[in-house]
Each structure stands twice: as C-alpha cells, then as structure tokens.
Amino acid sequence: MGAGHAHKLYRHGHSPVHRLPPHCKLAAVFGFVLVVVSTPREAMWAFGLYAALLAAVAAVARIPPLFLLKRLVIEVPFVAFALLMPFVVPGEQTTVLGVSVSVPGLWGAWNVLAKATLGVAASVLLASTTELRAVLLGLQRLKLPPLLVQIASFMIRYGDVITDEMRRMSIARRSRGFEARGVRQWGVLATSMGALFIRSYERGERVHLAMVSRGYAGTMPVIDEVTADRTQWAYAAALPVLALAVCLLGWTL
C-alpha cells in the first residue's frame, strides 16, 4: 500500500485504541453510527449516553477534549441546516424565547444535530487514532472492492501533491507582486487553475507509466498483512454493543 502517510487529524500515540487493528476500528465505528442513526429521536437521554461512550473512548485513547472539539468544526454545515429547520418545516407551532417555531422542525433539528455530531465525533476519533495507510489496509481487510481502495489511496496521495503544487504556484505569483484583490485578477487565477490541471494530469500519466513499468497490473501489492485476534475484536465490539443496548432501551422505555 506504499509508505506511511500522516494526516492532520491523526494524533500519534500508543494507547490501546491506537494499537487496535484498523479493520476492527472501522467495523466498530460503522456499527456505532448505524446504532445511533437507528435510535428514536425522542430518547434524548440515549444520545447523552452515546456521548459518554465516545468520551470514554477518547479518554482511553488519550485524545484531549480540545483536540476533538476543534475537529468537530467540520460539521458546521449540519448545524446551520439544523438551525433553519424550526423556521422552514411546516406543522404545529410553539414559542421558544418569544419566537414562533415549528414543533416538527425542532424535533428534526435535534435529530440532525445530535446524530450528526455523534457520527462526526466517532469519525474524528477513528482518524485521530488511525493513520491513513492503516485505514486503507483496514478497508482492504474488510473486503471492500479493491478498485475502491485503490481510488481512495490515489485520492489521498494526489490530494497532498496537488495542494503542494498549488502552494508553490501561489508563492510564485506573490513573488512577482501578484495579489488577488478583485475581479480583475480572476483571469490570472483561472489561468493558474488551468495550468494546475495540466500539471496534475501530466504527473498522473508519468506516475501511471512508472507503475506499469514496475509490473502494476490493476492490483496493489499488500506489504503488511493486518490480522486481529478474538480479544482485539472483543475490545473493538465494546462500543457498538454497548450502544446497541442503549438503543434497545430507547425503543422499549
């Protein structure tokens, strides 16, 4: 799968969560998210217990709360959408702080906000304790279609390459006195984007030819065979199993 690849979400550590095989963590997070989505929105206490479970995982993984909260900023679009729902969803009206809002909209906003936040938090915990290369190995171990794994692998690697190319082009423009201050500079930026596309396309061709010359025939070699024993699967299953118990209580109480 190639050399190790660090990313900004990853926090290096040696906790029990870090040491779990990646496919165990992927399965655990996927199961947890499914359980959260399946929980009735009226069981508000259940979502508090889910948050406590994630907090316990973060504590075991030694992930600082501030580190986790900063990464949750990615869900801002969900928050904005949820805040609009009480005002745009039709139905019975109620008054909150002197403002008339929709009751179904309030429930919808709570449903979206609670479940999205928990899902994003679980994903951030996964990314914080698992390197990207390990995630790809885990997906491969879980029998995800090889072509999808390769596409994800190339996307991750080329994302950094293209970002670095954009940074160099930006430095070159600034060194020549260019500053994007208005519409008049859009033409230069459009030309830069065109040049970036051509460079990226040509780089992709060169990399593909290099891979073919080294024996690439549509499949990537697996360097590290990641395995997990029953104990590791049991540790990973603790999160979704406990969440499932909470979900069942939410449907019965």
Secondary structure as the mmCIF struct_conf table of DSSP 4:
data_model
#
loop_
_struct_conf.conf_type_id
_struct_conf.id
_struct_conf.beg_label_comp_id
_struct_conf.beg_label_asym_id
_struct_conf.beg_label_seq_id
_struct_conf.end_label_comp_id
_struct_conf.end_label_asym_id
_struct_conf.end_label_seq_id
BEND BEND1 ALA A 3 ALA A 3
TURN_TY1_P TURN_TY1_P1 LYS A 8 LEU A 9
BEND BEND2 SER A 15 SER A 15
HELX_RH_AL_P HELX_RH_AL_P1 PRO A 16 ARG A 19
BEND BEND3 LEU A 20 LEU A 20
HELX_RH_AL_P HELX_RH_AL_P2 PRO A 22 SER A 38
BEND BEND4 THR A 39 THR A 39
TURN_TY1_P TURN_TY1_P2 ARG A 41 GLU A 42
HELX_RH_AL_P HELX_RH_AL_P3 MET A 44 VAL A 60
TURN_TY1_P TURN_TY1_P3 ALA A 61 ARG A 62
HELX_RH_AL_P HELX_RH_AL_P4 PRO A 65 ARG A 71
HELX_RH_3T_P HELX_RH_3T_P1 LEU A 72 GLU A 75
HELX_RH_AL_P HELX_RH_AL_P5 VAL A 76 VAL A 88
BEND BEND5 VAL A 89 VAL A 89
BEND BEND6 GLY A 91 GLY A 91
STRN STRN1 GLN A 93 VAL A 96
TURN_TY1_P TURN_TY1_P4 LEU A 97 GLY A 98
STRN STRN2 VAL A 99 SER A 102
HELX_RH_AL_P HELX_RH_AL_P6 VAL A 103 THR A 129
BEND BEND7 THR A 130 THR A 130
HELX_RH_AL_P HELX_RH_AL_P7 LEU A 132 ARG A 141
TURN_TY1_P TURN_TY1_P5 LEU A 142 LYS A 143
HELX_RH_AL_P HELX_RH_AL_P8 PRO A 146 SER A 175
TURN_TY1_P TURN_TY1_P6 ARG A 176 GLY A 177
BEND BEND8 GLY A 182 GLY A 182
HELX_RH_3T_P HELX_RH_3T_P2 VAL A 183 GLN A 185
HELX_RH_AL_P HELX_RH_AL_P9 TRP A 186 SER A 213
TURN_TY1_P TURN_TY1_P7 ARG A 214 GLY A 215
BEND BEND9 GLY A 218 GLY A 218
BEND BEND10 ASP A 224 ASP A 224
HELX_RH_AL_P HELX_RH_AL_P10 ARG A 230 THR A 252
#
